């Protein structure tokens, strides 16, 4: 449990540093990101739920020695997650502004600016949701197979990518850099998790062949 706790702490620390960078763009941008994050927290729950299912599924099938079922389960979970993310993406582009209005109040001019920021943030996040959902799947599969160290390292990669990209991209792209910094953190962590998952599966399959 300690690596998982450390991983979550690292991700939370990255969020604090991101908030510091976001604050530099003024209160309207901060308000828009804050409102967007309220809805974003709901959007990622589908990925979290699929990930939790994969963790249990991978652990059960590893215990039963059914390694092919682990690969099958991860593939099926990936298909389900990508399908869900496409639906969410469509909803954000069609109804994102109307939904954001439920989270923002105030005078018309300020509200409009805040909503614009929140909608742009949510649209970028929704386009990139497949990356986040796949991150949850690979991380959960490894944890289900008893590997909590690599997911911890992925949290460190996520922190480094999030902070470095927030500083660099916000300098080059301004406010838009914040959106893509978050996505860069997901991508960096996912690459590590994906490589580790396939290497772990190959080692387990090779060991199973030798045992037989």
Secondary structure by P-SEA (a helix, b strand, c coil): caaaaaaaaaaaaaaaaaaaaaaaacaaaaaaaaaaaaaaaaaaaaaaaaaaaaaaaaaaaaaacaaaaaaaaaaaaaaaaaaaaaaaaaaaaacaaaaaaaaccccaaaaaaaaaaaaaaaaaaaaaaaaaaaaaaaaaaaaaaccaaaaaaaaaaaaaaaaaaaaaaaaacaaaaaaaaaaaaaaaaaaaaaaaaaaaaaaaaaaaaaac
